[in-house]
Amino acid sequence: MTTDCLFCKIVHREVPTEFLYEDNDFVVFKDIHPAAPVHLLVVPKKHIRSINDLHEEDETIVSGLFMLARDMAKDQGIHTSGYKLLFNVEKGGGQVIFHLHLHLIGGWKR
């Protein structure tokens, strides 16, 4: 764990957050500044700073993020209407929390 990482603190329950999903490798919770009716964060428990810090051995984490996001979209009832999956990478790409995470965004009534 990185001691100043907000998501590490959330994973270790040092910062209270309601998990919509948790297993040995991932947690899912609502974004505190949602950009849509459904805005979830899919977060690996392993601290990886950003996409740029991924290693070959992290392939299962990356595929797990996508598979879990797909399942959460179905759980949230947005799998057929459509949704976005988004990684922000580094400050110039909009990354604010430097712990790898995938945004699941959707639920608009269009």
Buried (B, 14 or more C-beta within 10 A) or exposed (E): BEEEBBBBBBBEEEEEBEBBBEEEBBBBBBBEEEEBEBBBBBBBBBBBBBBEEBEEEBEEBBEBBEEBBBBBBEBBEBBEEEBBBBBBEEEEEEBEBBBBBBBBBBBEEE
